[in-house]
Amino acid sequence: MIEVNKENFTIEVLESEMPVLVDIWGPSCQPCLALLPQVESLSETYREKVKIVKLNSAQNRRLCIDLKVIGLPAFLLYKNGIEVSRLSSKDIAIQDIENVLAEQV
């Protein structure tokens, strides 16, 4: 998975040609750390169809504020540079990814 920050967020997320799931996490967020293996599994499962990136909230506070992220963990799903879904659970993320992929067919 790619780590995104203020320098590469536009290129990796907003200008991506495929849908992007942004996993916003924090090093002291226990639920975030607990979800890490599942997010990595999602990355493998959808690697050809969805780009999954990680954003460390502790190192990118300004970007998180700009994205209006108020709690962790948070998952933001982008399609064509536009946020199409905001999630707080990996299970919901899977359903939203499937919905976005179904729209592409």
N, C-alpha and C positions, 0 to 999 in steps of 0.2 A: 504494500500500500504506500501511496505517496503521502508525505507530510506536506500540508499546505500552510502558508503563512501570508502575511500582507504582501510580500513580494511576488508570490506565484499564484495567489488565489484567482486572479482574473484569468490567467492563461489556463490553469488546470481545471477550474470549475466553470467560470462564466463563458469561456470560449471553447469549451469541450464540445466535440461533435457527438458524443454519446452522453446519455444521462449520467449524472454524478451524485453519489450519496456522500455527504460530508458528515463524518463522525466527529462531533465536537466532544472532547473529553478533557479531563484534568488529572494530573498525577496524584492528587489527594482524594479523588472521587472514587470511592470503593465500587459503586455500581458500574462506573465506566470501566474500571480495571476488570471487573467480573465479566463484562460483556466482550472484552477484547478477543478471546478465542472464537466467539460466535461471529464477530465482525470480520475476523480473518477468514473464517469459513465462508461467509457471504462473498468476500472478495474473490475467493477461489471459484465459487459456484457461478458467479455472474461476470467473471473476468472478461469475457468476450463481448458482453452487452452493456455493462454498467461499470463506470470507474468509481471505485470506492477510495476516498481519501480521508486522512486524519488531520484534525486541527487541535493543537494543544492550547486550551483556553488560558492556561497560566502564562504562556509565552506570547499570546496574541490577544490580550485584553481589549485593545482598541477595535480590532476586527470583530470580536465577539459582540461588543457594544454596537458596532455598526450593523451587525446581522441581527440585533435585538434578541440575542440568546440570553435568557434569564435563569436557566437551570440546566443542570447536567445529570445524566448524559442527554445529548440532543443530536438528532439526525436531521439534516436538511437535504431534501432531494431536489436536484436541479435538472431541468430539461431545457435545452436551447438557451441557457444562460438565465433562466427564470426559475425562481423557487416555486415548486409545485406542491410541496408537502413539507410539513414540519412534524417530527416525531420524537417520541421519548422512549420507544421500545423497539428492539430488534425485530420482534414478531410483526409489528405494524409495518416496519420498514420493508419486510419481505413482501407483504401484500401490496404496498404502494409501488415497489419496484416492478412487480408483476403487472400492475395496472398501467404503468408508464410504458413498459415493453409491449403490452397488448395494443396500445395506441399507435405504436410505430408500424405495425403490420399493415 
